Amino acid sequence: MRGNSPPRRFSKTCMKNVFTVLLIFIYLVLTAVAIFLAYQTISDFLNKLSQPVMSVSYKEVDSFSPPGIALFPDGAQLLSCKHHYHDNIPPLVDPGTPQEGDCEITEVTYFGPFTERKQKRAVVVRGPSDVKNKELIFMQFSQNETQEDFSAISYMLFAKFSDLIESANKSEFMRDCERNYSMWTFSGGFRTWVKMSLVKTSGRRSEAVEFRQESGVVKFNDKRSESEQTVQLFFVVFEWRDPYIQEIRLIVTANPWSSIGILCVVFMALFKAANFAKLTIKWIIKMRKRHLKHKARELNSIS
């Protein structure tokens, strides 16, 4: 019976050692998983914080604030500017001759922000506002024969005509507008129909207003005499496309509280795993001491 006892003790010791190694391996796996979850949580939070989600909504209105339409005719002359409604523009009468208008117009001269040596003249028109009744503005320009290869008039849109009127320094106001807004053009010999839409973008700290436009072009059938046709005519219409303001909001979806909750769970798991590892090491040391005592007793009994 005594001869068979050492193999049994050896098998028990071996099993205990295997179990100990298995526990240490489980602890290492749990630790690695917890560290990975912590890293993934922090990375997701920082990624969502730096890349906000875009939320788009549409707000319906009966009227817009009249925008400012700044035109840069250079050598061209404004012949007429009239308001019409319901997309109804009456037939032209004596095109190419000055006619009475009903638009509110102001002229501003200033030095451009990009070409400071060149003085610019802007004809600023109070834009349409009654989108419900499809208010539009129809303008006609003329330009004598020019040596330029291409004939076009540039224009720019800004949010409120009243901002210019109330500005203490109109020249500086126009410089800022030209620096921040885009320029478009319409060509001579055509009627360009511009349909505007308004986009408001709300960021974390500021708001921006942007004009978007769609334009359609039709050829002007010039019925004037050949001598009169040396004077080129420009026609442009400005109208709101629809009664909706597109509002774009940048939303940060990162939730710090959920991230903190996940990290707390991860750190609790690490703490439990560390406590488990501490108890395992104590148990290994205890088992090692017991094994050494048994071995010493066996040696003493043999001697």
RAJOQUI-V339469 format. One record per residue. RES is the residue in three letters. SS is DSSP state (helix for helix, strand for strand, loop for the rest). Layout:
# RAJOQUI-V339469
RES|SS, RES|SS
This chain:
# RAJOQUI-V339469
MET|loop, ARG|helix, GLY|helix, ASN|helix, SER|helix, PRO|helix, PRO|helix, ARG|helix, ARG|helix, PHE|helix, SER|helix, LYS|helix, THR|helix, CYS|helix, MET|helix, LYS|helix, ASN|helix, VAL|helix, PHE|helix, THR|helix, VAL|helix, LEU|helix, LEU|helix, ILE|helix, PHE|helix, ILE|helix, TYR|helix, LEU|helix, VAL|helix, LEU|helix, THR|helix, ALA|helix, VAL|helix, ALA|helix, ILE|helix, PHE|helix, LEU|helix, ALA|helix, TYR|helix, GLN|helix, THR|helix, ILE|helix, SER|helix, ASP|helix, PHE|helix, LEU|helix, ASN|helix, LYS|helix, LEU|helix, SER|helix, GLN|loop, PRO|loop, VAL|strand, MET|strand, SER|strand, VAL|strand, SER|strand, TYR|strand, LYS|strand, GLU|strand, VAL|loop, ASP|loop, SER|loop, PHE|loop, SER|loop, PRO|loop, PRO|loop, GLY|strand, ILE|strand, ALA|strand, LEU|strand, PHE|strand, PRO|loop, ASP|loop, GLY|loop, ALA|loop, GLN|strand, LEU|strand, LEU|strand, SER|strand, CYS|strand, LYS|strand, HIS|strand, HIS|strand, TYR|loop, HIS|loop, ASP|loop, ASN|loop, ILE|loop, PRO|loop, PRO|loop, LEU|loop, VAL|loop, ASP|loop, PRO|loop, GLY|loop, THR|loop, PRO|loop, GLN|loop, GLU|loop, GLY|loop, ASP|loop, CYS|loop, GLU|loop, ILE|strand, THR|strand, GLU|strand, VAL|strand, THR|strand, TYR|strand, PHE|strand, GLY|loop, PRO|loop, PHE|loop, THR|loop, GLU|loop, ARG|loop, LYS|loop, GLN|strand, LYS|strand, ARG|strand, ALA|strand, VAL|strand, VAL|strand, VAL|strand, ARG|strand, GLY|loop, PRO|loop, SER|loop, ASP|loop, VAL|loop, LYS|loop, ASN|loop, LYS|loop, GLU|loop, LEU|strand, ILE|strand, PHE|strand, MET|strand, GLN|strand, PHE|strand, SER|strand, GLN|strand, ASN|loop, GLU|loop, THR|loop, GLN|loop, GLU|loop, ASP|loop, PHE|loop, SER|loop, ALA|strand, ILE|strand, SER|strand, TYR|strand, MET|strand, LEU|strand, PHE|strand, ALA|loop, LYS|loop, PHE|helix, SER|helix, ASP|helix, LEU|helix, ILE|helix, GLU|helix, SER|loop, ALA|loop, ASN|loop, LYS|helix, SER|helix, GLU|helix, PHE|helix, MET|helix, ARG|helix, ASP|helix, CYS|helix, GLU|helix, ARG|helix, ASN|helix, TYR|loop, SER|loop, MET|strand, TRP|strand, THR|strand, PHE|strand, SER|strand, GLY|loop, GLY|loop, PHE|strand, ARG|strand, THR|strand, TRP|strand, VAL|strand, LYS|strand, MET|strand, SER|strand, LEU|strand, VAL|strand, LYS|strand, THR|strand, SER|strand, GLY|loop, ARG|loop, ARG|loop, SER|loop, GLU|strand, ALA|strand, VAL|strand, GLU|strand, PHE|strand, ARG|strand, GLN|strand, GLU|strand, SER|strand, GLY|strand, VAL|strand, VAL|strand, LYS|strand, PHE|loop, ASN|loop, ASP|loop, LYS|loop, ARG|loop, SER|loop, GLU|loop, SER|loop, GLU|helix, GLN|helix, THR|helix, VAL|loop, GLN|strand, LEU|strand, PHE|strand, PHE|strand, VAL|strand, VAL|strand, PHE|strand, GLU|strand, TRP|strand, ARG|strand, ASP|strand, PRO|strand, TYR|strand, ILE|strand, GLN|strand, GLU|strand, ILE|strand, ARG|strand, LEU|strand, ILE|strand, VAL|loop, THR|loop, ALA|loop, ASN|loop, PRO|helix, TRP|helix, SER|helix, SER|helix, ILE|helix, GLY|helix, ILE|helix, LEU|helix, CYS|helix, VAL|helix, VAL|helix, PHE|helix, MET|helix, ALA|helix, LEU|helix, PHE|helix, LYS|helix, ALA|helix, ALA|helix, ASN|helix, PHE|helix, ALA|helix, LYS|helix, LEU|helix, THR|helix, ILE|helix, LYS|helix, TRP|helix, ILE|helix, ILE|helix, LYS|helix, MET|helix, ARG|helix, LYS|helix, ARG|helix, HIS|helix, LEU|helix, LYS|helix, HIS|helix, LYS|helix, ALA|helix, ARG|helix, GLU|helix, LEU|helix, ASN|helix, SER|helix, ILE|helix, SER|loop
